[in-house]
Amino acid sequence: MTVTAGILRRDGRVLIARRTPGRHMGRKWEFPGGKIEPGETPEQSLVRELDEELGVRAQIGELLCTAAWQGEGLQLELLVYRVADFDGEPVLREHDALAWVLPAELRSYDLADSDRTVVEKLF
């Protein structure tokens, strides 16, 4: 399965979101994004997911990195994009917490495995 994630920045910080309990990887922190639906480009998918999850209208920038993860009967390819700009204030719709975090602080959060790989590659 291929999924997307966006790196949203504000004042030197990046946005992470905590998955709700009871979901796959519940209570883990992640960069927001989600599954690519049939007929969507990765960029279209990320625009849709950021609207659904956070209520923001995003302009997607370049592909920053990819990360692969396999476990629990799941194989995942994560495509991580820079969010060039966004309109709206992120709100909780599908997560139970949001945090604007300095890049140096990311390692102290209990991140999903694929997102931990992204931190190692980008920060």
BELDA-V177504 format. One record per helix or strand of 3 or more residues. SS is the DSSP state (A for helix, B for strand). FROM is the first residue (numbers start at 0). TO is the last residue. If there is no record, write none. Layout:
ss & from & to
SS & FROM & TO
SS & FROM & TO
This chain:
ss & from & to
B & 1 & 6
B & 12 & 18
B & 32 & 34
A & 41 & 53
B & 56 & 70
B & 73 & 86
B & 94 & 101
A & 102 & 107
A & 112 & 121
